[in-house]
């Protein structure tokens, strides 16, 4: 009815009470999935928690968490700032991303060849 408030939906939690591991969202391309994985890996290599990275970015911890859980998209400008915050240039991040995309494509092509029956 008009004027009624919608009920909040609770966040799924695991048996330990923590949020479940991120699931791959269909709305993100494989290239986007690779980028997000690289950004998370870069944060870990830099020894930064989500909260520490968020502070460097001038954002709330939830901003970083939502991006890492694939619940929020990341812009090019945000990607650049993320790379710089973890001590990597945007160009180096872009190179690593492109190399990872090419490696994933080669792996997929290799798997496709294995599946095809011999003639």
N, CA, C and O atoms as a GROMACS GRO file, in nm:
protein
  476
    1UNK      N    1   0.084  -0.119   0.000
    1UNK     CA    2   0.000   0.000   0.000
    1UNK      C    3   0.087   0.124   0.000
    1UNK      O    4   0.204   0.120   0.038
    2UNK      N    5   0.029   0.233  -0.043
    2UNK     CA    6   0.104   0.358  -0.048
    2UNK      C    7   0.143   0.402   0.091
    2UNK      O    8   0.066   0.392   0.185
    3UNK      N    9   0.267   0.451   0.102
    3UNK     CA   10   0.314   0.501   0.230
    3UNK      C   11   0.377   0.396   0.319
    3UNK      O   12   0.437   0.431   0.421
    4UNK      N   13   0.364   0.268   0.283
    4UNK     CA   14   0.425   0.164   0.366
    4UNK      C   15   0.574   0.159   0.339
    4UNK      O   16   0.620   0.179   0.227
    5UNK      N   17   0.651   0.133   0.446
    5UNK     CA   18   0.795   0.120   0.432
    5UNK      C   19   0.828  -0.024   0.397
    5UNK      O   20   0.764  -0.117   0.444
    6UNK      N   21   0.930  -0.039   0.314
    6UNK     CA   22   0.977  -0.173   0.281
    6UNK      C   23   1.061  -0.226   0.395
    6UNK      O   24   1.135  -0.151   0.459
    7UNK      N   25   1.050  -0.356   0.420
    7UNK     CA   26   1.132  -0.418   0.524
    7UNK      C   27   1.273  -0.436   0.473
    7UNK      O   28   1.295  -0.465   0.356
    8UNK      N   29   1.368  -0.418   0.563
    8UNK     CA   30   1.508  -0.438   0.526
    8UNK      C   31   1.535  -0.586   0.508
    8UNK      O   32   1.482  -0.670   0.582
    9UNK      N   33   1.617  -0.618   0.410
    9UNK     CA   34   1.655  -0.756   0.386
    9UNK      C   35   1.785  -0.781   0.460
    9UNK      O   36   1.879  -0.703   0.448
   10UNK      N   37   1.790  -0.888   0.536
   10UNK     CA   38   1.911  -0.916   0.612
   10UNK      C   39   2.020  -0.969   0.521
   10UNK      O   40   1.994  -1.031   0.418
   11UNK      N   41   2.144  -0.943   0.561
   11UNK     CA   42   2.260  -0.989   0.486
   11UNK      C   43   2.284  -1.135   0.517
   11UNK      O   44   2.281  -1.173   0.634
   12UNK      N   45   2.308  -1.220   0.414
   12UNK     CA   46   2.336  -1.360   0.441
   12UNK      C   47   2.464  -1.375   0.521
   12UNK      O   48   2.564  -1.309   0.493
   13UNK      N   49   2.461  -1.460   0.620
   13UNK     CA   50   2.581  -1.482   0.701
   13UNK      C   51   2.612  -1.630   0.708
   13UNK      O   52   2.524  -1.715   0.699
   14UNK      N   53   2.740  -1.658   0.724
   14UNK     CA   54   2.784  -1.796   0.740
   14UNK      C   55   2.764  -1.842   0.883
   14UNK      O   56   2.712  -1.768   0.966
   15UNK      N   57   2.806  -1.965   0.912
   15UNK     CA   58   2.786  -2.020   1.045
   15UNK      C   59   2.865  -1.945   1.150
   15UNK      O   60   2.828  -1.946   1.267
   16UNK      N   61   2.975  -1.878   1.110
   16UNK     CA   62   3.055  -1.803   1.206
   16UNK      C   63   3.000  -1.664   1.230
   16UNK      O   64   3.053  -1.589   1.312
   17UNK      N   65   2.894  -1.628   1.158
   17UNK     CA   66   2.836  -1.496   1.172
   17UNK      C   67   2.897  -1.394   1.077
   17UNK      O   68   2.854  -1.279   1.073
   18UNK      N   69   2.996  -1.436   0.999
   18UNK     CA   70   3.057  -1.344   0.905
   18UNK      C   71   2.986  -1.352   0.771
   18UNK      O   72   2.917  -1.449   0.740
   19UNK      N   73   3.004  -1.250   0.693
   19UNK     CA   74   2.942  -1.245   0.561
   19UNK      C   75   3.003  -1.353   0.473
   19UNK      O   76   3.121  -1.384   0.485
   20UNK      N   77   2.923  -1.410   0.385
   20UNK     CA   78   2.970  -1.515   0.296
   20UNK      C   79   3.074  -1.462   0.200
   20UNK      O   80   3.082  -1.341   0.175
   21UNK      N   81   3.154  -1.552   0.145
   21UNK     CA   82   3.254  -1.515   0.044
   21UNK      C   83   3.182  -1.459  -0.078
   21UNK      O   84   3.070  -1.499  -0.108
   22UNK      N   85   3.246  -1.365  -0.147
   22UNK     CA   86   3.180  -1.305  -0.263
   22UNK      C   87   3.153  -1.407  -0.372
   22UNK      O   88   3.235  -1.494  -0.400
   23UNK      N   89   3.037  -1.395  -0.431
   23UNK     CA   90   3.000  -1.481  -0.542
   23UNK      C   91   3.016  -1.403  -0.672
   23UNK      O   92   2.999  -1.281  -0.674
   24UNK      N   93   3.050  -1.472  -0.778
   24UNK     CA   94   3.066  -1.405  -0.906
   24UNK      C   95   2.930  -1.355  -0.953
   24UNK      O   96   2.834  -1.430  -0.961
   25UNK      N   97   2.925  -1.229  -0.983
   25UNK     CA   98   2.801  -1.167  -1.031
   25UNK      C   99   2.800  -1.173  -1.183
   25UNK      O  100   2.900  -1.140  -1.247
   26UNK      N  101   2.690  -1.213  -1.240
   26UNK     CA  102   2.679  -1.227  -1.385
   26UNK      C  103   2.694  -1.093  -1.456
   26UNK      O  104   2.733  -1.089  -1.572
   27UNK      N  105   2.665  -0.983  -1.388
   27UNK     CA  106   2.670  -0.853  -1.454
   27UNK      C  107   2.811  -0.805  -1.479
   27UNK      O  108   2.829  -0.707  -1.552
   28UNK      N  109   2.911  -0.869  -1.422
   28UNK     CA  110   3.049  -0.831  -1.445
   28UNK      C  111   3.113  -0.921  -1.548
   28UNK      O  112   3.098  -1.043  -1.541
   29UNK      N  113   3.183  -0.862  -1.642
   29UNK     CA  114   3.252  -0.940  -1.745
   29UNK      C  115   3.371  -1.012  -1.683
   29UNK      O  116   3.413  -0.981  -1.571
   30UNK      N  117   3.424  -1.108  -1.757
   30UNK     CA  118   3.541  -1.180  -1.707
   30UNK      C  119   3.658  -1.083  -1.689
   30UNK      O  120   3.737  -1.098  -1.596
   31UNK      N  121   3.669  -0.984  -1.776
   31UNK     CA  122   3.776  -0.885  -1.762
   31UNK      C  123   3.761  -0.806  -1.633
   31UNK      O  124   3.860  -0.775  -1.566
   32UNK      N  125   3.637  -0.773  -1.598
   32UNK     CA  126   3.611  -0.700  -1.474
   32UNK      C  127   3.644  -0.788  -1.354
   32UNK      O  128   3.702  -0.741  -1.256
   33UNK      N  129   3.607  -0.915  -1.361
   33UNK     CA  130   3.638  -1.008  -1.252
   33UNK      C  131   3.789  -1.016  -1.230
   33UNK      O  132   3.836  -1.019  -1.116
   34UNK      N  133   3.864  -1.020  -1.339
   34UNK     CA  134   4.010  -1.027  -1.331
   34UNK      C  135   4.064  -0.901  -1.266
   34UNK      O  136   4.152  -0.908  -1.180
   35UNK      N  137   4.013  -0.784  -1.306
   35UNK     CA  138   4.057  -0.658  -1.246
   35UNK      C  139   4.032  -0.657  -1.096
   35UNK      O  140   4.121  -0.621  -1.019
   36UNK      N  141   3.913  -0.695  -1.055
   36UNK     CA  142   3.881  -0.693  -0.913
   36UNK      C  143   3.970  -0.789  -0.835
   36UNK      O  144   4.013  -0.757  -0.724
   37UNK      N  145   3.997  -0.905  -0.892
   37UNK     CA  146   4.088  -1.000  -0.825
   37UNK      C  147   4.228  -0.941  -0.811
   37UNK      O  148   4.292  -0.957  -0.707
   38UNK      N  149   4.274  -0.873  -0.914
   38UNK     CA  150   4.406  -0.810  -0.909
   38UNK      C  151   4.411  -0.699  -0.804
   38UNK      O  152   4.511  -0.684  -0.734
   39UNK      N  153   4.304  -0.622  -0.794
   39UNK     CA  154   4.300  -0.513  -0.695
   39UNK      C  155   4.302  -0.567  -0.552
   39UNK      O  156   4.369  -0.512  -0.465
   40UNK      N  157   4.229  -0.675  -0.529
   40UNK     CA  158   4.229  -0.736  -0.396
   40UNK      C  159   4.368  -0.791  -0.365
   40UNK      O  160   4.420  -0.772  -0.255
   41UNK      N  161   4.427  -0.860  -0.462
   41UNK     CA  162   4.562  -0.916  -0.444
   41UNK      C  163   4.663  -0.804  -0.416
   41UNK      O  164   4.750  -0.819  -0.330
   42UNK      N  165   4.652  -0.692  -0.487
   42UNK     CA  166   4.743  -0.580  -0.466
   42UNK      C  167   4.728  -0.523  -0.326
   42UNK      O  168   4.826  -0.485  -0.262
   43UNK      N  169   4.603  -0.516  -0.278
   43UNK     CA  170   4.581  -0.467  -0.141
   43UNK      C  171   4.647  -0.559  -0.040
   43UNK      O  172   4.711  -0.513   0.054
   44UNK      N  173   4.631  -0.689  -0.060
   44UNK     CA  174   4.692  -0.786   0.031
   44UNK      C  175   4.844  -0.775   0.028
   44UNK      O  176   4.908  -0.774   0.133
   45UNK      N  177   4.902  -0.767  -0.092
   45UNK     CA  178   5.048  -0.755  -0.105
   45UNK      C  179   5.101  -0.630  -0.038
   45UNK      O  180   5.212  -0.629   0.014
   46UNK      N  181   5.021  -0.523  -0.038
   46UNK     CA  182   5.060  -0.398   0.027
   46UNK      C  183   5.044  -0.406   0.178
   46UNK      O  184   5.084  -0.315   0.250
   47UNK      N  185   4.984  -0.515   0.225
   47UNK     CA  186   4.964  -0.532   0.369
   47UNK      C  187   4.858  -0.442   0.428
   47UNK      O  188   4.862  -0.406   0.545
   48UNK      N  189   4.761  -0.405   0.343
   48UNK     CA  190   4.655  -0.314   0.388
   48UNK      C  191   4.525  -0.389   0.414
   48UNK      O  192   4.486  -0.478   0.337
   49UNK      N  193   4.460  -0.353   0.521
   49UNK     CA  194   4.324  -0.403   0.545
   49UNK      C  195   4.229  -0.320   0.460
   49UNK      O  196   4.267  -0.218   0.403
   50UNK      N  197   4.105  -0.365   0.452
   50UNK     CA  198   4.005  -0.285   0.382
   50UNK      C  199   3.991  -0.147   0.446
   50UNK      O  200   3.978  -0.047   0.376
   51UNK      N  201   3.994  -0.144   0.577
   51UNK     CA  202   3.980  -0.017   0.649
   51UNK      C  203   4.098   0.076   0.621
   51UNK      O  204   4.078   0.196   0.602
   52UNK      N  205   4.220   0.021   0.618
   52UNK     CA  206   4.338   0.103   0.592
   52UNK      C  207   4.336   0.158   0.449
   52UNK      O  208   4.370   0.274   0.427
   53UNK      N  209   4.296   0.074   0.354
   53UNK     CA  210   4.287   0.122   0.216
   53UNK      C  211   4.179   0.229   0.204
   53UNK      O  212   4.200   0.332   0.139
   54UNK      N  213   4.065   0.205   0.267
   54UNK     CA  214   3.956   0.303   0.262
   54UNK      C  215   4.002   0.438   0.316
   54UNK      O  216   3.968   0.542   0.261
   55UNK      N  217   4.078   0.434   0.424
   55UNK     CA  218   4.129   0.558   0.483
   55UNK      C  219   4.219   0.631   0.383
   55UNK      O  220   4.209   0.753   0.368
   56UNK      N  221   4.307   0.557   0.315
   56UNK     CA  222   4.395   0.618   0.214
   56UNK      C  223   4.315   0.678   0.099
   56UNK      O  224   4.354   0.778   0.040
   57UNK      N  225   4.202   0.614   0.067
   57UNK     CA  226   4.118   0.661  -0.043
   57UNK      C  227   4.022   0.772   0.000
   57UNK      O  228   3.958   0.835  -0.084
   58UNK      N  229   4.013   0.795   0.131
   58UNK     CA  230   3.918   0.893   0.182
   58UNK      C  231   3.774   0.846   0.172
   58UNK      O  232   3.682   0.925   0.154
   59UNK      N  233   3.757   0.714   0.184
   59UNK     CA  234   3.624   0.652   0.173
   59UNK      C  235   3.594   0.571   0.298
   59UNK      O  236   3.682   0.549   0.382
   60UNK      N  237   3.470   0.528   0.310
   60UNK     CA  238   3.430   0.440   0.419
   60UNK      C  239   3.477   0.298   0.386
   60UNK      O  240   3.493   0.263   0.269
   61UNK      N  241   3.499   0.217   0.489
   61UNK     CA  242   3.541   0.079   0.470
   61UNK      C  243   3.440   0.004   0.383
   61UNK      O  244   3.478  -0.081   0.303
   62UNK      N  245   3.314   0.036   0.398
   62UNK     CA  246   3.210  -0.032   0.319
   62UNK      C  247   3.228  -0.009   0.169
   62UNK      O  248   3.190  -0.094   0.089
   63UNK      N  249   3.286   0.104   0.132
   63UNK     CA  250   3.312   0.133  -0.010
   63UNK      C  251   3.407   0.027  -0.067
   63UNK      O  252   3.380  -0.029  -0.174
   64UNK      N  253   3.516   0.001   0.002
   64UNK     CA  254   3.613  -0.100  -0.042
   64UNK      C  255   3.551  -0.238  -0.037
   64UNK      O  256   3.565  -0.317  -0.130
   65UNK      N  257   3.482  -0.269   0.072
   65UNK     CA  258   3.421  -0.401   0.088
   65UNK      C  259   3.320  -0.430  -0.023
   65UNK      O  260   3.319  -0.540  -0.078
   66UNK      N  261   3.237  -0.334  -0.056
   66UNK     CA  262   3.136  -0.355  -0.160
   66UNK      C  263   3.201  -0.379  -0.297
   66UNK      O  264   3.152  -0.461  -0.375
   67UNK      N  265   3.308  -0.308  -0.326
   67UNK     CA  266   3.380  -0.330  -0.451
   67UNK      C  267   3.438  -0.470  -0.453
   67UNK      O  268   3.423  -0.542  -0.552
   68UNK      N  269   3.506  -0.509  -0.345
   68UNK     CA  270   3.569  -0.641  -0.340
   68UNK      C  271   3.468  -0.755  -0.343
   68UNK      O  272   3.500  -0.863  -0.391
   69UNK      N  273   3.348  -0.732  -0.293
   69UNK     CA  274   3.244  -0.836  -0.294
   69UNK      C  275   3.163  -0.834  -0.424
   69UNK      O  276   3.066  -0.908  -0.439
   70UNK      N  277   3.202  -0.747  -0.515
   70UNK     CA  278   3.134  -0.734  -0.645
   70UNK      C  279   2.992  -0.683  -0.630
   70UNK      O  280   2.907  -0.710  -0.714
   71UNK      N  281   2.967  -0.609  -0.522
   71UNK     CA  282   2.836  -0.549  -0.500
   71UNK      C  283   2.832  -0.404  -0.548
   71UNK      O  284   2.725  -0.341  -0.550
   72UNK      N  285   2.946  -0.351  -0.587
   72UNK     CA  286   2.955  -0.213  -0.634
   72UNK      C  287   3.057  -0.208  -0.745
   72UNK      O  288   3.164  -0.269  -0.735
   73UNK      N  289   3.026  -0.135  -0.850
   73UNK     CA  290   3.119  -0.118  -0.961
   73UNK      C  291   3.230  -0.022  -0.921
   73UNK      O  292   3.215   0.055  -0.825
   74UNK      N  293   3.341  -0.026  -0.993
   74UNK     CA  294   3.452   0.065  -0.966
   74UNK      C  295   3.481   0.144  -1.094
   74UNK      O  296   3.486   0.086  -1.203
   75UNK      N  297   3.498   0.273  -1.080
   75UNK     CA  298   3.526   0.357  -1.197
   75UNK      C  299   3.675   0.353  -1.231
   75UNK      O  300   3.756   0.303  -1.153
   76UNK      N  301   3.708   0.406  -1.346
   76UNK     CA  302   3.849   0.414  -1.387
   76UNK      C  303   3.927   0.503  -1.291
   76UNK      O  304   4.040   0.469  -1.254
   77UNK      N  305   3.870   0.613  -1.251
   77UNK     CA  306   3.938   0.704  -1.157
   77UNK      C  307   3.959   0.634  -1.023
   77UNK      O  308   4.067   0.646  -0.964
   78UNK      N  309   3.859   0.562  -0.975
   78UNK     CA  310   3.874   0.488  -0.849
   78UNK      C  311   3.981   0.380  -0.862
   78UNK      O  312   4.057   0.355  -0.768
   79UNK      N  313   3.986   0.315  -0.978
   79UNK     CA  314   4.088   0.212  -1.000
   79UNK      C  315   4.227   0.274  -0.993
   79UNK      O  316   4.317   0.218  -0.931
   80UNK      N  317   4.243   0.388  -1.056
   80UNK     CA  318   4.372   0.458  -1.054
   80UNK      C  319   4.412   0.493  -0.911
   80UNK      O  320   4.526   0.471  -0.871
   81UNK      N  321   4.319   0.547  -0.834
   81UNK     CA  322   4.348   0.585  -0.695
   81UNK      C  323   4.380   0.462  -0.611
   81UNK      O  324   4.469   0.467  -0.525
   82UNK      N  325   4.308   0.352  -0.634
   82UNK     CA  326   4.330   0.226  -0.562
   82UNK      C  327   4.474   0.179  -0.587
   82UNK      O  328   4.547   0.145  -0.494
   83UNK      N  329   4.513   0.177  -0.715
   83UNK     CA  330   4.648   0.132  -0.751
   83UNK      C  331   4.754   0.216  -0.682
   83UNK      O  332   4.850   0.163  -0.625
   84UNK      N  333   4.736   0.346  -0.686
   84UNK     CA  334   4.833   0.436  -0.621
   84UNK      C  335   4.835   0.416  -0.471
   84UNK      O  336   4.942   0.422  -0.409
   85UNK      N  337   4.719   0.391  -0.410
   85UNK     CA  338   4.711   0.372  -0.265
   85UNK      C  339   4.783   0.246  -0.219
   85UNK      O  340   4.830   0.238  -0.106
   86UNK      N  341   4.791   0.147  -0.308
   86UNK     CA  342   4.861   0.022  -0.271
   86UNK      C  343   5.005   0.022  -0.321
   86UNK      O  344   5.075  -0.079  -0.311
   87UNK      N  345   5.050   0.137  -0.374
   87UNK     CA  346   5.190   0.152  -0.411
   87UNK      C  347   5.226   0.106  -0.551
   87UNK      O  348   5.342   0.074  -0.577
   88UNK      N  349   5.128   0.100  -0.640
   88UNK     CA  350   5.152   0.058  -0.778
   88UNK      C  351   5.099   0.166  -0.871
   88UNK      O  352   4.993   0.224  -0.846
   89UNK      N  353   5.172   0.193  -0.977
   89UNK     CA  354   5.123   0.293  -1.072
   89UNK      C  355   5.004   0.236  -1.148
   89UNK      O  356   4.989   0.114  -1.162
   90UNK      N  357   4.920   0.324  -1.195
   90UNK     CA  358   4.803   0.282  -1.273
   90UNK      C  359   4.848   0.209  -1.399
   90UNK      O  360   4.785   0.111  -1.440
   91UNK      N  361   4.956   0.256  -1.462
   91UNK     CA  362   5.005   0.190  -1.583
   91UNK      C  363   5.050   0.047  -1.554
   91UNK      O  364   5.024  -0.043  -1.633
   92UNK      N  365   5.118   0.026  -1.441
   92UNK     CA  366   5.159  -0.110  -1.404
   92UNK      C  367   5.037  -0.197  -1.377
   92UNK      O  368   5.034  -0.314  -1.415
   93UNK      N  369   4.937  -0.140  -1.310
   93UNK     CA  370   4.812  -0.215  -1.286
   93UNK      C  371   4.748  -0.253  -1.419
   93UNK      O  372   4.702  -0.366  -1.436
   94UNK      N  373   4.743  -0.158  -1.512
   94UNK     CA  374   4.681  -0.184  -1.642
   94UNK      C  375   4.758  -0.293  -1.717
   94UNK      O  376   4.697  -0.379  -1.782
   95UNK      N  377   4.890  -0.290  -1.710
   95UNK     CA  378   4.970  -0.395  -1.775
   95UNK      C  379   4.942  -0.532  -1.714
   95UNK      O  380   4.923  -0.630  -1.786
   96UNK      N  381   4.940  -0.537  -1.582
   96UNK     CA  382   4.913  -0.665  -1.514
   96UNK      C  383   4.774  -0.716  -1.550
   96UNK      O  384   4.754  -0.835  -1.570
   97UNK      N  385   4.679  -0.623  -1.558
   97UNK     CA  386   4.541  -0.659  -1.593
   97UNK      C  387   4.536  -0.717  -1.734
   97UNK      O  388   4.475  -0.821  -1.757
   98UNK      N  389   4.601  -0.650  -1.828
   98UNK     CA  390   4.602  -0.697  -1.966
   98UNK      C  391   4.671  -0.833  -1.976
   98UNK      O  392   4.622  -0.921  -2.048
   99UNK      N  393   4.781  -0.852  -1.906
   99UNK     CA  394   4.851  -0.981  -1.908
   99UNK      C  395   4.762  -1.092  -1.851
   99UNK      O  396   4.759  -1.203  -1.904
  100UNK      N  397   4.690  -1.061  -1.744
  100UNK     CA  398   4.601  -1.160  -1.682
  100UNK      C  399   4.484  -1.193  -1.776
  100UNK      O  400   4.441  -1.308  -1.782
  101UNK      N  401   4.432  -1.095  -1.846
  101UNK     CA  402   4.324  -1.119  -1.942
  101UNK      C  403   4.373  -1.211  -2.054
  101UNK      O  404   4.306  -1.307  -2.090
  102UNK      N  405   4.491  -1.180  -2.107
  102UNK     CA  406   4.546  -1.263  -2.215
  102UNK      C  407   4.573  -1.406  -2.167
  102UNK      O  408   4.547  -1.501  -2.240
  103UNK      N  409   4.624  -1.421  -2.045
  103UNK     CA  410   4.649  -1.554  -1.990
  103UNK      C  411   4.518  -1.631  -1.973
  103UNK      O  412   4.512  -1.750  -2.001
  104UNK      N  413   4.413  -1.563  -1.928
  104UNK     CA  414   4.283  -1.628  -1.912
  104UNK      C  415   4.226  -1.671  -2.046
  104UNK      O  416   4.167  -1.778  -2.057
  105UNK      N  417   4.244  -1.589  -2.148
  105UNK     CA  418   4.196  -1.624  -2.282
  105UNK      C  419   4.271  -1.745  -2.337
  105UNK      O  420   4.210  -1.834  -2.396
  106UNK      N  421   4.403  -1.748  -2.317
  106UNK     CA  422   4.483  -1.863  -2.364
  106UNK      C  423   4.440  -1.990  -2.291
  106UNK      O  424   4.429  -2.096  -2.353
  107UNK      N  425   4.417  -1.979  -2.161
  107UNK     CA  426   4.373  -2.095  -2.082
  107UNK      C  427   4.238  -2.144  -2.131
  107UNK      O  428   4.217  -2.265  -2.144
  108UNK      N  429   4.146  -2.053  -2.158
  108UNK     CA  430   4.013  -2.091  -2.206
  108UNK      C  431   4.023  -2.158  -2.343
  108UNK      O  432   3.954  -2.257  -2.369
  109UNK      N  433   4.108  -2.105  -2.430
  109UNK     CA  434   4.126  -2.165  -2.563
  109UNK      C  435   4.187  -2.304  -2.551
  109UNK      O  436   4.149  -2.396  -2.624
  110UNK      N  437   4.280  -2.319  -2.460
  110UNK     CA  438   4.344  -2.449  -2.439
  110UNK      C  439   4.243  -2.552  -2.388
  110UNK      O  440   4.241  -2.666  -2.432
  111UNK      N  441   4.159  -2.508  -2.295
  111UNK     CA  442   4.055  -2.599  -2.243
  111UNK      C  443   3.956  -2.636  -2.351
  111UNK      O  444   3.910  -2.750  -2.356
  112UNK      N  445   3.923  -2.542  -2.438
  112UNK     CA  446   3.829  -2.569  -2.547
  112UNK      C  447   3.887  -2.671  -2.644
  112UNK      O  448   3.814  -2.756  -2.696
  113UNK      N  449   4.017  -2.664  -2.669
  113UNK     CA  450   4.082  -2.760  -2.757
  113UNK      C  451   4.082  -2.900  -2.697
  113UNK      O  452   4.066  -2.999  -2.769
  114UNK      N  453   4.098  -2.909  -2.565
  114UNK     CA  454   4.098  -3.038  -2.496
  114UNK      C  455   3.963  -3.105  -2.503
  114UNK      O  456   3.955  -3.228  -2.506
  115UNK      N  457   3.856  -3.027  -2.506
  115UNK     CA  458   3.721  -3.079  -2.505
  115UNK      C  459   3.678  -3.132  -2.641
  115UNK      O  460   3.598  -3.226  -2.649
  116UNK      N  461   3.731  -3.075  -2.748
  116UNK     CA  462   3.690  -3.115  -2.882
  116UNK      C  463   3.738  -3.257  -2.912
  116UNK      O  464   3.854  -3.290  -2.888
  117UNK      N  465   3.648  -3.342  -2.966
  117UNK     CA  466   3.688  -3.479  -2.998
  117UNK      C  467   3.782  -3.480  -3.119
  117UNK      O  468   3.772  -3.393  -3.206
  118UNK      N  469   3.873  -3.577  -3.124
  118UNK     CA  470   3.963  -3.585  -3.238
  118UNK      C  471   3.887  -3.619  -3.364
  118UNK      O  472   3.783  -3.685  -3.358
  119UNK      N  473   3.938  -3.575  -3.477
  119UNK     CA  474   3.869  -3.600  -3.604
  119UNK      C  475   3.912  -3.731  -3.664
  119UNK      O  476   3.864  -3.768  -3.771
   0.00000   0.00000   0.00000
